[in-house]
């Protein structure tokens, strides 16, 4: 995945504050997640708050600065 280095960097930068879950949308075990979050295109990046509510979504690319801004918002 072309975004892997960016996602790896976000994961390192926010270690201890962010859990990164990577799903293969082609894997049948991902179906519950696909239906829960309503995404079909990959890559799709979704940030959830501590209660599991979606706070941000991006399809196709991910901006580390936008992730940091979202995480900094109370």
Order of alpha helices (4+ residues) and beta strands (2+ residues): alpha-alpha-beta-beta-alpha
